[in-house]
Amino acid sequence: MFYKKLTLVILFLLIFSITVLGCGIIRKKDDVKPVEEDLPELEAEETEEDENTRETILFYQDDAGYLIPVMRKIQWEEGIAKATLQRLMDTPEQQAMLEMGLKPLLPANTEINGISISDGLAKVDLNAVAMDYPDAISENNMVKGVVMTLAEFPAIDRVQFLFDGKIVDTLKYGTYVGDPIEPGQINLELSPESQENGAEVTVFFHNTSSSRYDYLVPITRITSTPSATLETGLEELFKGPKLGSNLHLDIPENTKILGIQLDNGITYVNLSKEFEALKDSENEEIVLKAIGLTAKEFPEVTALKIMVDGVEYEENEYLSAPTFANEY
């Protein structure tokens, strides 16, 4: 009988201990706020920030005279097209571009008299300061860069320049601005193989500024073929930049394109075994990005995978069709 009572007491104490400890565990879980509860608030903040900024491609000039696209986040405001052009001016606010080795396209004292947009046409009225450049390259780059920058807005597909309210035919070095201008070739490069009616391709090469900033330069080439394919574009890329330029791209020597295949929406580019040497290059990332951007110029390429002798190259984020050549 004694042992029976003792057993009951021990059982009671055991049940009591489990209950108390169990309640303690539950309280500890309640005291720690789940991480997931913070996520909606963080997402809301990020969404609010994204709604108040716009990822916009602006164009600048480097020391070699190339037009360079740079993605910058611009705060939304009334008259955002004007605010965008102001970021192309040589003002103290654009000092960061100079530190990167890039030059604003518009002189410091440029004034925007007005911008009107209707039926895809943006009329941009600048003061006479915007007509004065040290050379033909800077003058031509200003015109092309302003047009390409504004054409990033869906409502704009061509630009008419005015200077102090008047349309002029040509600027000092002969750049024609008398009619509306559409975005087009960038950093045009002709070669002996180019044909008058040859297809255009845009390829991307690597440059490094005097301040050691690495960036990609888009180059429009006129090919010797009447139509361009992804293979055409990649062949031009693998040829490398023209002799005498300060551009480069560290694609391993003797790399060949073995084949290109589209399967289930993925474009597979099969390269020869020499390409494996890229893994030993400090510029691997920028080379892969240049390949991805060149491929992205072709609308059928939505996803890209590099193969080397039929085996997938090491996974890299830049192979999934990068969005921007350069970001700041």
PETANOR-V835498 format. One line per field, one symbol per residue. phi: phi as a letter, one per 30 degrees, with the letter a starting at -180 (. if undefined). psi: psi as a letter, one per 20 degrees, with the letter a starting at -180 (. if undefined). burial: # if it has 16 or more other ideal C-beta (glycine too) atoms within 10 Angstrom, else .. A space follows every 50 residues. Layout:
BEGIN
phi: ???
psi: ???
burial: ???
END
This chain:
BEGIN
phi: .ddddddddddddddddddddddddddddddcdededddedddddddddd dcbbdbdccbccddjddbdbdbdcddadiddddddddccdcedceedddd jccddceecdbcdlbbbahiccccccddedccbdaddddddedddddddd dddedbbabcdbbhibdcdbcecjddbdbeccdaebhebcbeddcecddc bccbccbbddcicdaccdbdccdccdbcbededddddddidddjdcdaad deeidbddlbbcbhiccccccddededddccdcedddddddddddddced ccbbbccbhicddeebdddchedbdbbb
psi: gghggggggggghggggggghghggggghhhopqhhhhghgghggggggh hiqpoppqprprhijqpppppqoppprplhgghghhijqmrhhkhhhhhi jqpqhprhjppohqpqpplippoooqrhhjioqhrhghghhgggggghgh iiphipiqpppqoliqpqgqagjjppjhrqpqqcqplppqrhiqqgkqqq qprprpqprhjkpprqppppqprjqhqprhhgghghgihrrqpirjqrol ppqjpqohqpppolipopoorrhhhhihijpikgghghhggghghiiohi ohqpppqolippqppphiilnqgqgqq.
burial: .................................................. ...#.#######...#####.#.#......#.########...#..#..# #######..#.#..#......#.###...##.#....############# ##...########.......#...#.#...#.#..##.#........##. #########.....#####.###....#.#.#######.##...#.#.## ##..#.#..#......#####...##.#....##.#############.. #..#####....#....##..#..##..
END
